[in-house]
Amino acid sequence: MRIIILGAGGVGFHLAKTLSQENHDIIIIDSDARQIAKVTEQLDVMAVQGQGTGVSVLKQAGIENTDMLLAVTSTDEVNLLACMIAQKFGVATRIARVRNEEYYGDIAVLSPDEMGVDLMINPELEAAREIVHIIRYPNVFDMVEFENGRIVLLGVQIDSESPAVGQALSSFVPRYQDLTFRAVAISRQGKTIIPSGREVVMESDKYYLAVKQEMVEEVIHLASSRPQQIQNVMILGGGKISRLTAAMLTEHKHINVKIIESNAEKSRRIAEELPNTMVVCGDGTDLDLLAQEGIGEMDMYLALTDDDENNIVSSLLARHLKVSRTMTLISRTDYMPIIKTIGLDVAVNPRFITSAAILKFIRRGAILSLNTLRGIDAETIEFAVTSRCELAGKKLKEINFPDGVIVGAIVHNDEVIVPIGESKINAEDRVIIFSLPEAVKKVEKMFTS
């Protein structure tokens, strides 16, 4: 697929890197010569310097023969205008990053269709959704739908309370025959494992499980038998992400939210906007204030200001004051690798979250490549089984797959099956394979011979 990315900042660069690794033809446009130089030096993509709304620049990038435009500059109006122009050139899919609420939702004068946009992505809204998701599902580090939502690729981290710890998959899984799931990949101490039934579940393992949509909640609970009910949440900062997060959390009646904001006028406006949220005007790095406001009774502390350093310091203070879980908003990507080493729990990066939301839309209804998911070095391949394929008519337990290969799902007569050993591969089925890179050629040969 030929994709033009408008904007070479954090989101655009990440999208270009990810999509080029999946063998898409990527062209990135940016007016900043330094950003273009960075792209040229670090990525194997075509880079064009210029204004993304300039017709001559778009023609230079090959807009006439492009399948998709991703407009992710920092300016809403540029992104929207670029999508309108792309529509005129017949670009099939057009995605825009948009922050201004007047361009989307109930108050928008023009609909996305009228502006030539298939998907509008709001970074702050996506970040708030991700934060709420992490709070609701603390053991889930990734959750991606495929096959039009009928199957979820669920990333769960195993904690010490999980009933699976210390048990082989072959002995543990049969005890839950009423649940349909299959372990397809494990990340353990930085190494990717495609599991066999002999694999023993270990604490801190990160598992990717193929799960039927309706069984996600029950399967999540297998990662930990310990109930983690979040009731009291303190948020530092009264910015847009904080306000959106608080509004979403207070929809759950059992969650109490308290916001700490240093600006008095802003505190007053937030209190009016969020009547179910307690708002305190004060300095979130003041230990006495935090203690006075009951930080020790909080189940979760969220540092969501626009200042990365302030967020990091306040999260460390919260850990010092014995808050069991913290979440830290980090805008600078170069800070992300040090979060665990300095003692913080979870970091969220709006740029990564925005990129992930766009990638999910791009691959909607398609099979995902696991090398784009978190912490896994594996590939996903979909095979159409012909009547001449030597595997047609065989049960999985009868097939000697290479090491590092597992069948994650079978699509039979438009029904998605999470398979077991007795499952059969039939002619005309589509089979979804998870494989370590070194085993790809071997498994391709099995399906094409």
ChimeraX attribute file (.defattr): number of C-alpha atoms within 10 A of each C-alpha:
attribute: neighborCount
match mode: 1-to-1
recipient: residues
	/A:1	11
	/A:2	15
	/A:3	25
	/A:4	27
	/A:5	25
	/A:6	28
	/A:7	25
	/A:8	24
	/A:9	18
	/A:10	19
	/A:11	23
	/A:12	24
	/A:13	23
	/A:14	17
	/A:15	25
	/A:16	27
	/A:17	16
	/A:18	17
	/A:19	17
	/A:20	17
	/A:21	16
	/A:22	13
	/A:23	10
	/A:24	14
	/A:25	18
	/A:26	24
	/A:27	22
	/A:28	27
	/A:29	27
	/A:30	23
	/A:31	15
	/A:32	14
	/A:33	12
	/A:34	12
	/A:35	19
	/A:36	22
	/A:37	12
	/A:38	13
	/A:39	24
	/A:40	15
	/A:41	10
	/A:42	10
	/A:43	16
	/A:44	15
	/A:45	19
	/A:46	16
	/A:47	22
	/A:48	21
	/A:49	18
	/A:50	18
	/A:51	18
	/A:52	27
	/A:53	20
	/A:54	13
	/A:55	14
	/A:56	13
	/A:57	17
	/A:58	22
	/A:59	12
	/A:60	13
	/A:61	23
	/A:62	14
	/A:63	23
	/A:64	14
	/A:65	13
	/A:66	21
	/A:67	17
	/A:68	23
	/A:69	26
	/A:70	24
	/A:71	29
	/A:72	27
	/A:73	23
	/A:74	14
	/A:75	14
	/A:76	17
	/A:77	16
	/A:78	20
	/A:79	26
	/A:80	25
	/A:81	19
	/A:82	28
	/A:83	27
	/A:84	19
	/A:85	19
	/A:86	26
	/A:87	18
	/A:88	11
	/A:89	15
	/A:90	14
	/A:91	21
	/A:92	12
	/A:93	19
	/A:94	24
	/A:95	25
	/A:96	28
	/A:97	25
	/A:98	25
	/A:99	17
	/A:100	12
	/A:101	11
	/A:102	12
	/A:103	19
	/A:104	17
	/A:105	11
	/A:106	10
	/A:107	10
	/A:108	12
	/A:109	11
	/A:110	13
	/A:111	14
	/A:112	18
	/A:113	10
	/A:114	10
	/A:115	16
	/A:116	22
	/A:117	23
	/A:118	15
	/A:119	18
	/A:120	19
	/A:121	18
	/A:122	18
	/A:123	22
	/A:124	22
	/A:125	20
	/A:126	19
	/A:127	24
	/A:128	25
	/A:129	18
	/A:130	17
	/A:131	24
	/A:132	16
	/A:133	16
	/A:134	17
	/A:135	20
	/A:136	14
	/A:137	18
	/A:138	18
	/A:139	20
	/A:140	20
	/A:141	16
	/A:142	19
	/A:143	15
	/A:144	16
	/A:145	22
	/A:146	18
	/A:147	18
	/A:148	12
	/A:149	14
	/A:150	15
	/A:151	23
	/A:152	23
	/A:153	27
	/A:154	24
	/A:155	24
	/A:156	26
	/A:157	22
	/A:158	24
	/A:159	20
	/A:160	15
	/A:161	14
	/A:162	18
	/A:163	17
	/A:164	22
	/A:165	21
	/A:166	14
	/A:167	15
	/A:168	16
	/A:169	19
	/A:170	13
	/A:171	12
	/A:172	17
	/A:173	17
	/A:174	10
	/A:175	9
	/A:176	11
	/A:177	9
	/A:178	8
	/A:179	16
	/A:180	20
	/A:181	27
	/A:182	23
	/A:183	22
	/A:184	25
	/A:185	28
	/A:186	26
	/A:187	20
	/A:188	16
	/A:189	10
	/A:190	12
	/A:191	10
	/A:192	18
	/A:193	21
	/A:194	20
	/A:195	20
	/A:196	17
	/A:197	12
	/A:198	11
	/A:199	15
	/A:200	16
	/A:201	21
	/A:202	18
	/A:203	16
	/A:204	16
	/A:205	18
	/A:206	28
	/A:207	29
	/A:208	27
	/A:209	25
	/A:210	27
	/A:211	26
	/A:212	22
	/A:213	17
	/A:214	13
	/A:215	15
	/A:216	20
	/A:217	11
	/A:218	10
	/A:219	19
	/A:220	21
	/A:221	17
	/A:222	19
	/A:223	25
	/A:224	21
	/A:225	14
	/A:226	13
	/A:227	8
	/A:228	13
	/A:229	13
	/A:230	16
	/A:231	16
	/A:232	17
	/A:233	22
	/A:234	26
	/A:235	24
	/A:236	26
	/A:237	27
	/A:238	24
	/A:239	16
	/A:240	15
	/A:241	23
	/A:242	24
	/A:243	22
	/A:244	19
	/A:245	23
	/A:246	26
	/A:247	18
	/A:248	14
	/A:249	24
	/A:250	16
	/A:251	10
	/A:252	10
	/A:253	9
	/A:254	12
	/A:255	16
	/A:256	18
	/A:257	21
	/A:258	21
	/A:259	25
	/A:260	22
	/A:261	23
	/A:262	16
	/A:263	14
	/A:264	12
	/A:265	10
	/A:266	16
	/A:267	21
	/A:268	14
	/A:269	12
	/A:270	21
	/A:271	15
	/A:272	12
	/A:273	12
	/A:274	15
	/A:275	11
	/A:276	16
	/A:277	20
	/A:278	16
	/A:279	23
	/A:280	21
	/A:281	18
	/A:282	18
	/A:283	17
	/A:284	25
	/A:285	17
	/A:286	12
	/A:287	16
	/A:288	10
	/A:289	16
	/A:290	20
	/A:291	13
	/A:292	10
	/A:293	15
	/A:294	12
	/A:295	21
	/A:296	18
	/A:297	16
	/A:298	22
	/A:299	20
	/A:300	21
	/A:301	24
	/A:302	25
	/A:303	27
	/A:304	27
	/A:305	21
	/A:306	16
	/A:307	14
	/A:308	16
	/A:309	14
	/A:310	18
	/A:311	23
	/A:312	23
	/A:313	15
	/A:314	23
	/A:315	28
	/A:316	20
	/A:317	17
	/A:318	28
	/A:319	18
	/A:320	12
	/A:321	15
	/A:322	14
	/A:323	18
	/A:324	15
	/A:325	19
	/A:326	24
	/A:327	22
	/A:328	27
	/A:329	26
	/A:330	25
	/A:331	18
	/A:332	14
	/A:333	13
	/A:334	8
	/A:335	14
	/A:336	15
	/A:337	10
	/A:338	10
	/A:339	15
	/A:340	11
	/A:341	8
	/A:342	10
	/A:343	13
	/A:344	18
	/A:345	16
	/A:346	18
	/A:347	21
	/A:348	20
	/A:349	18
	/A:350	25
	/A:351	24
	/A:352	18
	/A:353	20
	/A:354	24
	/A:355	23
	/A:356	19
	/A:357	16
	/A:358	21
	/A:359	16
	/A:360	15
	/A:361	13
	/A:362	14
	/A:363	15
	/A:364	16
	/A:365	14
	/A:366	15
	/A:367	15
	/A:368	22
	/A:369	15
	/A:370	20
	/A:371	16
	/A:372	17
	/A:373	17
	/A:374	13
	/A:375	16
	/A:376	21
	/A:377	20
	/A:378	26
	/A:379	19
	/A:380	20
	/A:381	18
	/A:382	17
	/A:383	16
	/A:384	16
	/A:385	19
	/A:386	16
	/A:387	13
	/A:388	11
	/A:389	15
	/A:390	15
	/A:391	21
	/A:392	17
	/A:393	12
	/A:394	14
	/A:395	16
	/A:396	18
	/A:397	12
	/A:398	12
	/A:399	13
	/A:400	9
	/A:401	15
	/A:402	15
	/A:403	16
	/A:404	21
	/A:405	27
	/A:406	23
	/A:407	23
	/A:408	24
	/A:409	24
	/A:410	23
	/A:411	19
	/A:412	16
	/A:413	10
	/A:414	10
	/A:415	11
	/A:416	16
	/A:417	20
	/A:418	19
	/A:419	20
	/A:420	16
	/A:421	11
	/A:422	11
	/A:423	15
	/A:424	19
	/A:425	21
	/A:426	22
	/A:427	17
	/A:428	15
	/A:429	20
	/A:430	20
	/A:431	21
	/A:432	19
	/A:433	20
	/A:434	24
	/A:435	28
	/A:436	21
	/A:437	14
	/A:438	14
	/A:439	17
	/A:440	19
	/A:441	10
	/A:442	14
	/A:443	21
	/A:444	14
	/A:445	9
	/A:446	15
	/A:447	17
	/A:448	14
	/A:449	9
